[in-house]
Amino acid sequence: MIVDIENLTPLIAAGWDRARVLVVGDVMLDKYVFGHVERISPEAPVPVVRANQTREQPGGAANVAMNLAGLG
């Protein structure tokens, strides 16, 4: 069964424990870099960032699957 937005609310009300979901897509790793821009690179118009912190988390289909699993 393909669930569109109109059918999603009754599915949630009925309980996720009976729902069977298949997530199809690419699994990716999202990487976030936090820091301060020091200058613009002379080779290309891109910022040069001094990274203070990085964070990695599931992206793409992996993110969707983890969000669905978190619902119950």
PQR file of N, CA, C, O and H, with PARSE charges and radii, in Angstrom:
ATOM      1  N   MET A   1       0.845  -1.176   0.000 -0.4000 1.5000
ATOM      2  CA  MET A   1       0.000   0.000   0.000 -0.0000 2.0000
ATOM      3  C   MET A   1       0.888   1.237   0.000  0.5500 1.7000
ATOM      4  O   MET A   1       1.810   1.346   0.809 -0.5500 1.4000
ATOM      5  N   ILE A   2       0.617   2.140  -0.882 -0.4000 1.5000
ATOM      6  CA  ILE A   2       1.313   3.424  -0.905 -0.0000 2.0000
ATOM      7  C   ILE A   2       0.495   4.397  -0.070  0.5500 1.7000
ATOM      8  O   ILE A   2      -0.707   4.556  -0.286 -0.5500 1.4000
ATOM      9  H   ILE A   2      -0.132   2.052  -1.539  0.4000 1.0000
ATOM     10  N   VAL A   3       1.148   5.044   0.879 -0.4000 1.5000
ATOM     11  CA  VAL A   3       0.451   5.944   1.794 -0.0000 2.0000
ATOM     12  C   VAL A   3       0.673   7.372   1.342  0.5500 1.7000
ATOM     13  O   VAL A   3       1.812   7.831   1.258 -0.5500 1.4000
ATOM     14  H   VAL A   3       2.124   4.915   1.055  0.4000 1.0000
ATOM     15  N   ASP A   4      -0.421   8.083   1.048 -0.4000 1.5000
ATOM     16  CA  ASP A   4      -0.307   9.505   0.764 -0.0000 2.0000
ATOM     17  C   ASP A   4      -0.713  10.278   2.017  0.5500 1.7000
ATOM     18  O   ASP A   4      -1.089   9.674   3.021 -0.5500 1.4000
ATOM     19  H   ASP A   4      -1.346   7.709   1.116  0.4000 1.0000
ATOM     20  N   ILE A   5      -0.641  11.573   1.967 -0.4000 1.5000
ATOM     21  CA  ILE A   5      -0.856  12.396   3.157 -0.0000 2.0000
ATOM     22  C   ILE A   5      -2.263  12.240   3.727  0.5500 1.7000
ATOM     23  O   ILE A   5      -2.441  12.343   4.940 -0.5500 1.4000
ATOM     24  H   ILE A   5      -0.335  12.064   1.152  0.4000 1.0000
ATOM     25  N   GLU A   6      -3.266  11.996   2.885 -0.4000 1.5000
ATOM     26  CA  GLU A   6      -4.635  11.839   3.374 -0.0000 2.0000
ATOM     27  C   GLU A   6      -4.796  10.550   4.172  0.5500 1.7000
ATOM     28  O   GLU A   6      -5.605  10.494   5.099 -0.5500 1.4000
ATOM     29  H   GLU A   6      -3.122  11.913   1.899  0.4000 1.0000
ATOM     30  N   ASN A   7      -4.037   9.514   3.824 -0.4000 1.5000
ATOM     31  CA  ASN A   7      -4.144   8.229   4.513 -0.0000 2.0000
ATOM     32  C   ASN A   7      -3.196   8.107   5.697  0.5500 1.7000
ATOM     33  O   ASN A   7      -3.258   7.118   6.428 -0.5500 1.4000
ATOM     34  H   ASN A   7      -3.380   9.559   3.071  0.4000 1.0000
ATOM     35  N   LEU A   8      -2.329   9.076   5.903 -0.4000 1.5000
ATOM     36  CA  LEU A   8      -1.325   8.970   6.956 -0.0000 2.0000
ATOM     37  C   LEU A   8      -1.922   9.123   8.353  0.5500 1.7000
ATOM     38  O   LEU A   8      -1.532   8.393   9.264 -0.5500 1.4000
ATOM     39  H   LEU A   8      -2.279   9.879   5.309  0.4000 1.0000
ATOM     40  N   THR A   9      -2.857  10.051   8.543 -0.4000 1.5000
ATOM     41  CA  THR A   9      -3.432  10.282   9.868 -0.0000 2.0000
ATOM     42  C   THR A   9      -4.175   9.060  10.400  0.5500 1.7000
ATOM     43  O   THR A   9      -3.954   8.700  11.556 -0.5500 1.4000
ATOM     44  H   THR A   9      -3.175  10.643   7.802  0.4000 1.0000
ATOM     45  N   PRO A  10      -5.039   8.401   9.635 -0.5600 1.5000
ATOM     46  CA  PRO A  10      -5.676   7.184  10.162  0.2800 2.0000
ATOM     47  C   PRO A  10      -4.668   6.075  10.458  0.5500 1.7000
ATOM     48  O   PRO A  10      -4.862   5.291  11.387 -0.5500 1.4000
ATOM     49  N   LEU A  11      -3.609   6.009   9.685 -0.4000 1.5000
ATOM     50  CA  LEU A  11      -2.583   4.993   9.932 -0.0000 2.0000
ATOM     51  C   LEU A  11      -1.904   5.238  11.270  0.5500 1.7000
ATOM     52  O   LEU A  11      -1.645   4.295  12.019 -0.5500 1.4000
ATOM     53  H   LEU A  11      -3.451   6.646   8.930  0.4000 1.0000
ATOM     54  N   ILE A  12      -1.613   6.497  11.575 -0.4000 1.5000
ATOM     55  CA  ILE A  12      -1.004   6.825  12.861 -0.0000 2.0000
ATOM     56  C   ILE A  12      -1.986   6.533  13.991  0.5500 1.7000
ATOM     57  O   ILE A  12      -1.598   5.993  15.027 -0.5500 1.4000
ATOM     58  H   ILE A  12      -1.823   7.263  10.967  0.4000 1.0000
ATOM     59  N   ALA A  13      -3.260   6.890  13.796 -0.4000 1.5000
ATOM     60  CA  ALA A  13      -4.266   6.649  14.831 -0.0000 2.0000
ATOM     61  C   ALA A  13      -4.458   5.155  15.081  0.5500 1.7000
ATOM     62  O   ALA A  13      -4.712   4.746  16.214 -0.5500 1.4000
ATOM     63  H   ALA A  13      -3.575   7.329  12.954  0.4000 1.0000
ATOM     64  N   ALA A  14      -4.341   4.344  14.041 -0.4000 1.5000
ATOM     65  CA  ALA A  14      -4.509   2.893  14.185 -0.0000 2.0000
ATOM     66  C   ALA A  14      -3.339   2.266  14.913  0.5500 1.7000
ATOM     67  O   ALA A  14      -3.464   1.174  15.466 -0.5500 1.4000
ATOM     68  H   ALA A  14      -4.135   4.676  13.120  0.4000 1.0000
ATOM     69  N   GLY A  15      -2.215   2.937  14.918 -0.4000 1.5000
ATOM     70  CA  GLY A  15      -1.039   2.421  15.622 -0.0000 2.0000
ATOM     71  C   GLY A  15       0.027   1.962  14.649  0.5500 1.7000
ATOM     72  O   GLY A  15      -0.255   1.248  13.686 -0.5500 1.4000
ATOM     73  H   GLY A  15      -2.113   3.824  14.469  0.4000 1.0000
ATOM     74  N   TRP A  16       1.255   2.379  14.911 -0.4000 1.5000
ATOM     75  CA  TRP A  16       2.375   2.030  14.047 -0.0000 2.0000
ATOM     76  C   TRP A  16       2.778   0.577  14.205  0.5500 1.7000
ATOM     77  O   TRP A  16       3.458   0.027  13.339 -0.5500 1.4000
ATOM     78  H   TRP A  16       1.484   2.959  15.693  0.4000 1.0000
ATOM     79  N   ASP A  17       2.368  -0.055  15.305 -0.4000 1.5000
ATOM     80  CA  ASP A  17       2.799  -1.433  15.534 -0.0000 2.0000
ATOM     81  C   ASP A  17       2.259  -2.386  14.474  0.5500 1.7000
ATOM     82  O   ASP A  17       2.819  -3.463  14.270 -0.5500 1.4000
ATOM     83  H   ASP A  17       1.816   0.392  16.009  0.4000 1.0000
ATOM     84  N   ARG A  18       1.177  -2.003  13.798 -0.4000 1.5000
ATOM     85  CA  ARG A  18       0.628  -2.858  12.736 -0.0000 2.0000
ATOM     86  C   ARG A  18       1.066  -2.418  11.340  0.5500 1.7000
ATOM     87  O   ARG A  18       0.801  -3.112  10.358 -0.5500 1.4000
ATOM     88  H   ARG A  18       0.721  -1.129  13.964  0.4000 1.0000
ATOM     89  N   ALA A  19       1.722  -1.290  11.252 -0.4000 1.5000
ATOM     90  CA  ALA A  19       2.132  -0.766   9.944 -0.0000 2.0000
ATOM     91  C   ALA A  19       3.392  -1.484   9.459  0.5500 1.7000
ATOM     92  O   ALA A  19       4.306  -1.754  10.239 -0.5500 1.4000
ATOM     93  H   ALA A  19       1.937  -0.726  12.050  0.4000 1.0000
ATOM     94  N   ARG A  20       3.423  -1.779   8.188 -0.4000 1.5000
ATOM     95  CA  ARG A  20       4.610  -2.350   7.559 -0.0000 2.0000
ATOM     96  C   ARG A  20       5.097  -1.329   6.541  0.5500 1.7000
ATOM     97  O   ARG A  20       4.365  -0.935   5.633 -0.5500 1.4000
ATOM     98  H   ARG A  20       2.681  -1.559   7.555  0.4000 1.0000
ATOM     99  N   VAL A  21       6.330  -0.914   6.707 -0.4000 1.5000
ATOM    100  CA  VAL A  21       6.874   0.160   5.883 -0.0000 2.0000
ATOM    101  C   VAL A  21       8.153  -0.315   5.223  0.5500 1.7000
ATOM    102  O   VAL A  21       9.002  -0.928   5.870 -0.5500 1.4000
ATOM    103  H   VAL A  21       6.925  -1.234   7.445  0.4000 1.0000
ATOM    104  N   LEU A  22       8.290  -0.037   3.948 -0.4000 1.5000
ATOM    105  CA  LEU A  22       9.516  -0.314   3.205 -0.0000 2.0000
ATOM    106  C   LEU A  22      10.064   1.021   2.717  0.5500 1.7000
ATOM    107  O   LEU A  22       9.382   1.762   2.009 -0.5500 1.4000
ATOM    108  H   LEU A  22       7.600   0.461   3.423  0.4000 1.0000
ATOM    109  N   VAL A  23      11.281   1.313   3.096 -0.4000 1.5000
ATOM    110  CA  VAL A  23      11.941   2.539   2.650 -0.0000 2.0000
ATOM    111  C   VAL A  23      12.921   2.156   1.549  0.5500 1.7000
ATOM    112  O   VAL A  23      13.801   1.319   1.750 -0.5500 1.4000
ATOM    113  H   VAL A  23      11.835   0.711   3.672  0.4000 1.0000
ATOM    114  N   VAL A  24      12.763   2.771   0.397 -0.4000 1.5000
ATOM    115  CA  VAL A  24      13.634   2.503  -0.743 -0.0000 2.0000
ATOM    116  C   VAL A  24      14.354   3.796  -1.096  0.5500 1.7000
ATOM    117  O   VAL A  24      13.727   4.840  -1.273 -0.5500 1.4000
ATOM    118  H   VAL A  24      12.049   3.452   0.234  0.4000 1.0000
ATOM    119  N   GLY A  25      15.663   3.716  -1.194 -0.4000 1.5000
ATOM    120  CA  GLY A  25      16.415   4.910  -1.554 -0.0000 2.0000
ATOM    121  C   GLY A  25      17.880   4.748  -1.244  0.5500 1.7000
ATOM    122  O   GLY A  25      18.329   3.674  -0.842 -0.5500 1.4000
ATOM    123  H   GLY A  25      16.173   2.867  -1.050  0.4000 1.0000
ATOM    124  N   ASP A  26      18.614   5.804  -1.429 -0.4000 1.5000
ATOM    125  CA  ASP A  26      20.053   5.800  -1.183 -0.0000 2.0000
ATOM    126  C   ASP A  26      20.338   6.115   0.277  0.5500 1.7000
ATOM    127  O   ASP A  26      19.743   7.019   0.865 -0.5500 1.4000
ATOM    128  H   ASP A  26      18.249   6.676  -1.755  0.4000 1.0000
ATOM    129  N   VAL A  27      21.260   5.349   0.849 -0.4000 1.5000
ATOM    130  CA  VAL A  27      21.723   5.611   2.209 -0.0000 2.0000
ATOM    131  C   VAL A  27      22.929   6.531   2.102  0.5500 1.7000
ATOM    132  O   VAL A  27      23.875   6.248   1.366 -0.5500 1.4000
ATOM    133  H   VAL A  27      21.743   4.615   0.372  0.4000 1.0000
ATOM    134  N   MET A  28      22.890   7.626   2.837 -0.4000 1.5000
ATOM    135  CA  MET A  28      23.967   8.618   2.780 -0.0000 2.0000
ATOM    136  C   MET A  28      24.407   8.972   4.189  0.5500 1.7000
ATOM    137  O   MET A  28      23.714   8.678   5.163 -0.5500 1.4000
ATOM    138  H   MET A  28      22.122   7.856   3.435  0.4000 1.0000
ATOM    139  N   LEU A  29      25.548   9.597   4.282 -0.4000 1.5000
ATOM    140  CA  LEU A  29      26.026  10.137   5.548 -0.0000 2.0000
ATOM    141  C   LEU A  29      26.102  11.647   5.395  0.5500 1.7000
ATOM    142  O   LEU A  29      26.885  12.157   4.595 -0.5500 1.4000
ATOM    143  H   LEU A  29      26.110   9.836   3.491  0.4000 1.0000
ATOM    144  N   ASP A  30      25.283  12.363   6.168 -0.4000 1.5000
ATOM    145  CA  ASP A  30      25.321  13.824   6.153 -0.0000 2.0000
ATOM    146  C   ASP A  30      26.403  14.279   7.116  0.5500 1.7000
ATOM    147  O   ASP A  30      26.453  13.823   8.258 -0.5500 1.4000
ATOM    148  H   ASP A  30      24.646  11.948   6.818  0.4000 1.0000
ATOM    149  N   LYS A  31      27.265  15.172   6.665 -0.4000 1.5000
ATOM    150  CA  LYS A  31      28.332  15.695   7.508 -0.0000 2.0000
ATOM    151  C   LYS A  31      28.183  17.206   7.585  0.5500 1.7000
ATOM    152  O   LYS A  31      28.136  17.891   6.563 -0.5500 1.4000
ATOM    153  H   LYS A  31      27.225  15.542   5.737  0.4000 1.0000
ATOM    154  N   TYR A  32      28.110  17.717   8.803 -0.4000 1.5000
ATOM    155  CA  TYR A  32      27.974  19.141   9.045 -0.0000 2.0000
ATOM    156  C   TYR A  32      29.271  19.652   9.648  0.5500 1.7000
ATOM    157  O   TYR A  32      29.814  19.043  10.569 -0.5500 1.4000
ATOM    158  H   TYR A  32      28.148  17.161   9.634  0.4000 1.0000
ATOM    159  N   VAL A  33      29.764  20.761   9.134 -0.4000 1.5000
ATOM    160  CA  VAL A  33      30.989  21.377   9.634 -0.0000 2.0000
ATOM    161  C   VAL A  33      30.622  22.760  10.159  0.5500 1.7000
ATOM    162  O   VAL A  33      30.055  23.582   9.439 -0.5500 1.4000
ATOM    163  H   VAL A  33      29.323  21.255   8.385  0.4000 1.0000
ATOM    164  N   PHE A  34      30.954  23.002  11.424 -0.4000 1.5000
ATOM    165  CA  PHE A  34      30.670  24.282  12.060 -0.0000 2.0000
ATOM    166  C   PHE A  34      31.982  25.010  12.298  0.5500 1.7000
ATOM    167  O   PHE A  34      32.969  24.398  12.706 -0.5500 1.4000
ATOM    168  H   PHE A  34      31.414  22.334  12.009  0.4000 1.0000
ATOM    169  N   GLY A  35      31.999  26.295  12.050 -0.4000 1.5000
ATOM    170  CA  GLY A  35      33.213  27.072  12.265 -0.0000 2.0000
ATOM    171  C   GLY A  35      33.013  28.514  11.858  0.5500 1.7000
ATOM    172  O   GLY A  35      31.887  28.981  11.686 -0.5500 1.4000
ATOM    173  H   GLY A  35      31.197  26.792  11.719  0.4000 1.0000
ATOM    174  N   HIS A  36      34.124  29.209  11.707 -0.4000 1.5000
ATOM    175  CA  HIS A  36      34.100  30.624  11.339 -0.0000 2.0000
ATOM    176  C   HIS A  36      34.782  30.807   9.991  0.5500 1.7000
ATOM    177  O   HIS A  36      35.826  30.216   9.717 -0.5500 1.4000
ATOM    178  H   HIS A  36      35.038  28.829  11.846  0.4000 1.0000
ATOM    179  N   VAL A  37      34.168  31.638   9.158 -0.4000 1.5000
ATOM    180  CA  VAL A  37      34.768  31.966   7.867 -0.0000 2.0000
ATOM    181  C   VAL A  37      35.875  32.983   8.113  0.5500 1.7000
ATOM    182  O   VAL A  37      35.644  34.053   8.677 -0.5500 1.4000
ATOM    183  H   VAL A  37      33.319  32.118   9.380  0.4000 1.0000
ATOM    184  N   GLU A  38      37.084  32.627   7.678 -0.4000 1.5000
ATOM    185  CA  GLU A  38      38.226  33.524   7.878 -0.0000 2.0000
ATOM    186  C   GLU A  38      38.429  34.471   6.708  0.5500 1.7000
ATOM    187  O   GLU A  38      38.777  35.639   6.887 -0.5500 1.4000
ATOM    188  H   GLU A  38      37.271  31.758   7.220  0.4000 1.0000
ATOM    189  N   ARG A  39      38.205  33.944   5.493 -0.4000 1.5000
ATOM    190  CA  ARG A  39      38.434  34.753   4.298 -0.0000 2.0000
ATOM    191  C   ARG A  39      37.822  34.032   3.110  0.5500 1.7000
ATOM    192  O   ARG A  39      37.291  32.929   3.245 -0.5500 1.4000
ATOM    193  H   ARG A  39      37.922  32.996   5.347  0.4000 1.0000
ATOM    194  N   ILE A  40      37.900  34.654   1.958 -0.4000 1.5000
ATOM    195  CA  ILE A  40      37.485  34.037   0.703 -0.0000 2.0000
ATOM    196  C   ILE A  40      38.741  33.536   0.002  0.5500 1.7000
ATOM    197  O   ILE A  40      39.746  34.243  -0.066 -0.5500 1.4000
ATOM    198  H   ILE A  40      38.332  35.550   1.848  0.4000 1.0000
ATOM    199  N   SER A  41      38.679  32.323  -0.515 -0.4000 1.5000
ATOM    200  CA  SER A  41      39.839  31.725  -1.180 -0.0000 2.0000
ATOM    201  C   SER A  41      40.203  32.502  -2.445  0.5500 1.7000
ATOM    202  O   SER A  41      39.314  32.902  -3.197 -0.5500 1.4000
ATOM    203  H   SER A  41      37.862  31.749  -0.460  0.4000 1.0000
ATOM    204  N   PRO A  42      41.505  32.723  -2.691 -0.5600 1.5000
ATOM    205  CA  PRO A  42      41.907  33.419  -3.913  0.2800 2.0000
ATOM    206  C   PRO A  42      41.773  32.545  -5.166  0.5500 1.7000
ATOM    207  O   PRO A  42      41.689  33.068  -6.277 -0.5500 1.4000
ATOM    208  N   GLU A  43      41.751  31.214  -4.993 -0.4000 1.5000
ATOM    209  CA  GLU A  43      41.651  30.314  -6.149 -0.0000 2.0000
ATOM    210  C   GLU A  43      40.236  30.213  -6.699  0.5500 1.7000
ATOM    211  O   GLU A  43      40.041  30.021  -7.899 -0.5500 1.4000
ATOM    212  H   GLU A  43      41.819  30.789  -4.091  0.4000 1.0000
ATOM    213  N   ALA A  44      39.262  30.340  -5.829 -0.4000 1.5000
ATOM    214  CA  ALA A  44      37.861  30.228  -6.238 -0.0000 2.0000
ATOM    215  C   ALA A  44      37.023  31.027  -5.243  0.5500 1.7000
ATOM    216  O   ALA A  44      37.443  31.228  -4.103 -0.5500 1.4000
ATOM    217  H   ALA A  44      39.420  30.495  -4.854  0.4000 1.0000
ATOM    218  N   PRO A  45      35.857  31.479  -5.657 -0.5600 1.5000
ATOM    219  CA  PRO A  45      35.030  32.274  -4.735  0.2800 2.0000
ATOM    220  C   PRO A  45      34.308  31.395  -3.704  0.5500 1.7000
ATOM    221  O   PRO A  45      33.082  31.293  -3.705 -0.5500 1.4000
ATOM    222  N   VAL A  46      35.092  30.771  -2.835 -0.4000 1.5000
ATOM    223  CA  VAL A  46      34.536  29.932  -1.773 -0.0000 2.0000
ATOM    224  C   VAL A  46      35.117  30.378  -0.436  0.5500 1.7000
ATOM    225  O   VAL A  46      36.255  30.843  -0.376 -0.5500 1.4000
ATOM    226  H   VAL A  46      36.089  30.855  -2.835  0.4000 1.0000
ATOM    227  N   PRO A  47      34.338  30.237   0.635 -0.5600 1.5000
ATOM    228  CA  PRO A  47      34.854  30.639   1.941  0.2800 2.0000
ATOM    229  C   PRO A  47      35.866  29.640   2.493  0.5500 1.7000
ATOM    230  O   PRO A  47      35.735  28.433   2.293 -0.5500 1.4000
ATOM    231  N   VAL A  48      36.872  30.154   3.184 -0.4000 1.5000
ATOM    232  CA  VAL A  48      37.832  29.327   3.909 -0.0000 2.0000
ATOM    233  C   VAL A  48      37.347  29.301   5.358  0.5500 1.7000
ATOM    234  O   VAL A  48      37.275  30.338   6.018 -0.5500 1.4000
ATOM    235  H   VAL A  48      36.979  31.135   3.347  0.4000 1.0000
ATOM    236  N   VAL A  49      37.016  28.098   5.843 -0.4000 1.5000
ATOM    237  CA  VAL A  49      36.403  27.948   7.161 -0.0000 2.0000
ATOM    238  C   VAL A  49      37.378  27.287   8.119  0.5500 1.7000
ATOM    239  O   VAL A  49      38.003  26.280   7.787 -0.5500 1.4000
ATOM    240  H   VAL A  49      37.075  27.257   5.306  0.4000 1.0000
ATOM    241  N   ARG A  50      37.505  27.858   9.306 -0.4000 1.5000
ATOM    242  CA  ARG A  50      38.249  27.200  10.386 -0.0000 2.0000
ATOM    243  C   ARG A  50      37.210  26.395  11.168  0.5500 1.7000
ATOM    244  O   ARG A  50      36.380  26.953  11.886 -0.5500 1.4000
ATOM    245  H   ARG A  50      36.997  28.676   9.576  0.4000 1.0000
ATOM    246  N   ALA A  51      37.276  25.068  11.011 -0.4000 1.5000
ATOM    247  CA  ALA A  51      36.273  24.184  11.611 -0.0000 2.0000
ATOM    248  C   ALA A  51      36.481  24.058  13.111  0.5500 1.7000
ATOM    249  O   ALA A  51      37.587  23.783  13.576 -0.5500 1.4000
ATOM    250  H   ALA A  51      37.950  24.615  10.428  0.4000 1.0000
ATOM    251  N   ASN A  52      35.410  24.263  13.861 -0.4000 1.5000
ATOM    252  CA  ASN A  52      35.427  24.085  15.309 -0.0000 2.0000
ATOM    253  C   ASN A  52      34.809  22.755  15.713  0.5500 1.7000
ATOM    254  O   ASN A  52      35.198  22.155  16.715 -0.5500 1.4000
ATOM    255  H   ASN A  52      34.512  24.487  13.483  0.4000 1.0000
ATOM    256  N   GLN A  53      33.847  22.304  14.925 -0.4000 1.5000
ATOM    257  CA  GLN A  53      33.090  21.110  15.286 -0.0000 2.0000
ATOM    258  C   GLN A  53      32.546  20.463  14.020  0.5500 1.7000
ATOM    259  O   GLN A  53      32.199  21.157  13.065 -0.5500 1.4000
ATOM    260  H   GLN A  53      33.531  22.791  14.111  0.4000 1.0000
ATOM    261  N   THR A  54      32.471  19.141  14.013 -0.4000 1.5000
ATOM    262  CA  THR A  54      31.816  18.420  12.921 -0.0000 2.0000
ATOM    263  C   THR A  54      30.790  17.473  13.521  0.5500 1.7000
ATOM    264  O   THR A  54      30.935  17.008  14.652 -0.5500 1.4000
ATOM    265  H   THR A  54      32.752  18.578  14.789  0.4000 1.0000
ATOM    266  N   ARG A  55      29.763  17.199  12.752 -0.4000 1.5000
ATOM    267  CA  ARG A  55      28.721  16.266  13.180 -0.0000 2.0000
ATOM    268  C   ARG A  55      28.328  15.422  11.984  0.5500 1.7000
ATOM    269  O   ARG A  55      28.161  15.943  10.881 -0.5500 1.4000
ATOM    270  H   ARG A  55      29.646  17.576  11.833  0.4000 1.0000
ATOM    271  N   GLU A  56      28.181  14.138  12.193 -0.4000 1.5000
ATOM    272  CA  GLU A  56      27.751  13.221  11.140 -0.0000 2.0000
ATOM    273  C   GLU A  56      26.483  12.524  11.598  0.5500 1.7000
ATOM    274  O   GLU A  56      26.348  12.143  12.760 -0.5500 1.4000
ATOM    275  H   GLU A  56      28.316  13.715  13.089  0.4000 1.0000
ATOM    276  N   GLN A  57      25.555  12.365  10.662 -0.4000 1.5000
ATOM    277  CA  GLN A  57      24.324  11.653  10.978 -0.0000 2.0000
ATOM    278  C   GLN A  57      23.772  11.022   9.711  0.5500 1.7000
ATOM    279  O   GLN A  57      24.127  11.433   8.606 -0.5500 1.4000
ATOM    280  H   GLN A  57      25.665  12.675   9.718  0.4000 1.0000
ATOM    281  N   PRO A  58      22.905  10.026   9.862 -0.5600 1.5000
ATOM    282  CA  PRO A  58      22.354   9.351   8.689  0.2800 2.0000
ATOM    283  C   PRO A  58      21.578  10.324   7.806  0.5500 1.7000
ATOM    284  O   PRO A  58      20.876  11.209   8.296 -0.5500 1.4000
ATOM    285  N   GLY A  59      21.719  10.143   6.507 -0.4000 1.5000
ATOM    286  CA  GLY A  59      21.007  10.984   5.558 -0.0000 2.0000
ATOM    287  C   GLY A  59      20.266  10.128   4.544  0.5500 1.7000
ATOM    288  O   GLY A  59      20.373   8.902   4.562 -0.5500 1.4000
ATOM    289  H   GLY A  59      22.290   9.425   6.109  0.4000 1.0000
ATOM    290  N   GLY A  60      19.532  10.761   3.680 -0.4000 1.5000
ATOM    291  CA  GLY A  60      18.799  10.049   2.640 -0.0000 2.0000
ATOM    292  C   GLY A  60      17.793   9.067   3.218  0.5500 1.7000
ATOM    293  O   GLY A  60      17.082   9.383   4.172 -0.5500 1.4000
ATOM    294  H   GLY A  60      19.446  11.757   3.665  0.4000 1.0000
ATOM    295  N   ALA A  61      17.737   7.873   2.637 -0.4000 1.5000
ATOM    296  CA  ALA A  61      16.790   6.851   3.073 -0.0000 2.0000
ATOM    297  C   ALA A  61      17.068   6.390   4.498  0.5500 1.7000
ATOM    298  O   ALA A  61      16.139   5.999   5.206 -0.5500 1.4000
ATOM    299  H   ALA A  61      18.315   7.616   1.863  0.4000 1.0000
ATOM    300  N   ALA A  62      18.320   6.427   4.934 -0.4000 1.5000
ATOM    301  CA  ALA A  62      18.644   6.034   6.311 -0.0000 2.0000
ATOM    302  C   ALA A  62      17.995   6.991   7.304  0.5500 1.7000
ATOM    303  O   ALA A  62      17.526   6.562   8.357 -0.5500 1.4000
ATOM    304  H   ALA A  62      19.074   6.745   4.359  0.4000 1.0000
ATOM    305  N   ASN A  63      17.963   8.265   6.986 -0.4000 1.5000
ATOM    306  CA  ASN A  63      17.315   9.252   7.847 -0.0000 2.0000
ATOM    307  C   ASN A  63      15.816   8.974   7.938  0.5500 1.7000
ATOM    308  O   ASN A  63      15.240   9.011   9.026 -0.5500 1.4000
ATOM    309  H   ASN A  63      18.345   8.614   6.131  0.4000 1.0000
ATOM    310  N   VAL A  64      15.193   8.697   6.811 -0.4000 1.5000
ATOM    311  CA  VAL A  64      13.759   8.392   6.792 -0.0000 2.0000
ATOM    312  C   VAL A  64      13.479   7.145   7.617  0.5500 1.7000
ATOM    313  O   VAL A  64      12.547   7.132   8.421 -0.5500 1.4000
ATOM    314  H   VAL A  64      15.661   8.667   5.928  0.4000 1.0000
ATOM    315  N   ALA A  65      14.275   6.097   7.429 -0.4000 1.5000
ATOM    316  CA  ALA A  65      14.073   4.850   8.163 -0.0000 2.0000
ATOM    317  C   ALA A  65      14.230   5.058   9.666  0.5500 1.7000
ATOM    318  O   ALA A  65      13.452   4.517  10.452 -0.5500 1.4000
ATOM    319  H   ALA A  65      15.032   6.108   6.777  0.4000 1.0000
ATOM    320  N   MET A  66      15.220   5.833  10.065 -0.4000 1.5000
ATOM    321  CA  MET A  66      15.418   6.080  11.497 -0.0000 2.0000
ATOM    322  C   MET A  66      14.288   6.923  12.084  0.5500 1.7000
ATOM    323  O   MET A  66      13.877   6.697  13.222 -0.5500 1.4000
ATOM    324  H   MET A  66      15.852   6.273   9.427  0.4000 1.0000
ATOM    325  N   ASN A  67      13.788   7.882  11.329 -0.4000 1.5000
ATOM    326  CA  ASN A  67      12.655   8.680  11.808 -0.0000 2.0000
ATOM    327  C   ASN A  67      11.405   7.824  11.961  0.5500 1.7000
ATOM    328  O   ASN A  67      10.669   7.973  12.936 -0.5500 1.4000
ATOM    329  H   ASN A  67      14.122   8.065  10.404  0.4000 1.0000
ATOM    330  N   LEU A  68      11.157   6.930  11.006 -0.4000 1.5000
ATOM    331  CA  LEU A  68      10.009   6.029  11.118 -0.0000 2.0000
ATOM    332  C   LEU A  68      10.170   5.085  12.301  0.5500 1.7000
ATOM    333  O   LEU A  68       9.208   4.831  13.025 -0.5500 1.4000
ATOM    334  H   LEU A  68      11.755   6.810  10.213  0.4000 1.0000
ATOM    335  N   ALA A  69      11.370   4.565  12.504 -0.4000 1.5000
ATOM    336  CA  ALA A  69      11.620   3.673  13.635 -0.0000 2.0000
ATOM    337  C   ALA A  69      11.419   4.414  14.956  0.5500 1.7000
ATOM    338  O   ALA A  69      10.971   3.822  15.938 -0.5500 1.4000
ATOM    339  H   ALA A  69      12.152   4.771  11.915  0.4000 1.0000
ATOM    340  N   GLY A  70      11.745   5.688  14.983 -0.4000 1.5000
ATOM    341  CA  GLY A  70      11.564   6.481  16.191 -0.0000 2.0000
ATOM    342  C   GLY A  70      10.102   6.714  16.549  0.5500 1.7000
ATOM    343  O   GLY A  70       9.783   7.019  17.698 -0.5500 1.4000
ATOM    344  H   GLY A  70      12.109   6.169  14.186  0.4000 1.0000
ATOM    345  N   LEU A  71       9.216   6.573  15.572 -0.4000 1.5000
ATOM    346  CA  LEU A  71       7.783   6.731  15.838 -0.0000 2.0000
ATOM    347  C   LEU A  71       7.196   5.523  16.560  0.5500 1.7000
ATOM    348  O   LEU A  71       6.081   5.586  17.078 -0.5500 1.4000
ATOM    349  H   LEU A  71       9.475   6.325  14.639  0.4000 1.0000
ATOM    350  N   GLY A  72       7.929   4.449  16.593 -0.4000 1.5000
ATOM    351  CA  GLY A  72       7.428   3.264  17.311 -0.0000 2.0000
ATOM    352  C   GLY A  72       7.591   2.091  16.473  0.5500 1.7000
ATOM    353  O   GLY A  72       7.234   0.986  16.882 -0.5500 1.4000
ATOM    354  H   GLY A  72       8.834   4.398  16.172  0.4000 1.0000
TER
END
